[in-house]
Amino acid sequence: MLTKTGRALAAEFLGTLTLVATVIGSGIMGQLLSNGNSAIALLLNTAATTMVLYLLIANLGPISGAHFNPVVSLIFVMRRKIEIGTGLLYSVAQILGAILGAALANLMFGLSAISIAQNNRFGANLWLAEIVATAGLILTILLTLKFNQDSIALNVAAWIGGAYLFTSSTSFANPAVTVGRMFSNSFAGIEPASVGPFILAQFFGALVGLLIFKFVLTKNSVKARKG
């Protein structure tokens, strides 16, 4: 019988595995169905990821908080919502889940379990996009938990779905997912040389999102006191 922590780690592992399998699998499916049309592939990729992310957060949220993302876990540690040790364990579970999720997606489409991606995603514009996508994700999570907690699954899925289509990087916004996508040489893949800068941009973006959240709350508190 799993302990509460064990159940939470299992949820983080399973959720991240399923999320990455969805991202990569829908990307492969999109390419196959569209005969290589990247626009159609991206739309299918976005739709599948948005729907599955909503379901994962709604169903696994009560067990672990449904982070599925090391930068989300970091922010929860910084805000003292979880312990440092728990945050580290969450991150390990997320990364392992992401790698196995990539392997699962590859195998479902008859590919090698592991194939190193060759998609070049190296560039300052992409790093800026990852900062924006991750900052928006963190801000969405924190504001929703503060003011409208029941909408967390819908709001996070909506942000990620929208950011897929308005950021040049297609909104990875997640170091674990970024690592997982390195292991699939497919539409959603990212070459190893591009992974490090993406992850740095994501952590920086998470801190930006936290700072914006604190600024917004401070401004609201000042207005409330004046009123």
Steps between C-alpha positions, in 0.01 A plus 500: 500500500648834394544780749358845427841609367526184292160563346599858423823390331313237301254766386781734393673216314183381328377849419829611344534171311151541355556867418822434308351198324215728392726781380726270299234255386262769376790667320582177318132439424466857373788453259362170373147629447603831346765360263760725658290817524648664810203732559252212520742293707538786747123544532453127571793510742346797681151353521613166638739654754240749624231237552725244668666762722157610622405142588832427670479807723133440584554132588847498658492844660338374823781242538818699433400851397561399136825689450645278223768770472820567701459879480150474645638285782777757555249782535298293748820442701583872492149580623534235772206298372716185484832401661829520309541122517152448357572744220818312409319166503223646285759622248667159477163331448408757235823458304485119511136513394585734212771270364277193519215699347720576200592133466134399521397745229781382273404136547131566434592622153741219421815704558803416710428549871772764520611719210692821562319798352660711228260798505709814540326735745795728577447875493440806716146540368417147616654561843293815536192300401577243771537777759160639399333157490636393839437834669143489374458144622620582851294817514192309383550232765560742788217738413257214448592335829461835673170612351326213318646167606222289348605616151864392527479215246313710244717809544834320475390297198369817335829682555712217363268454200507869421874533554560209261365724226632845589858422609774422250623211717151341517504530879705217648494689835616189686854364556382139541298513178798663327728213606240243394457656158875466441448122474269503198623597155156613392286812456508590872868419556780731605868438432728457805693823428177701528386344829724689743407853390131405494517376858687810619238720333222299666644540850554871439146531368364327810671758721363780282150357538540485879623861513207619290259313727649665809484841331134452406409392853689792651318747275165339586581514873589871477175577319300300757656691788433834333140400435 
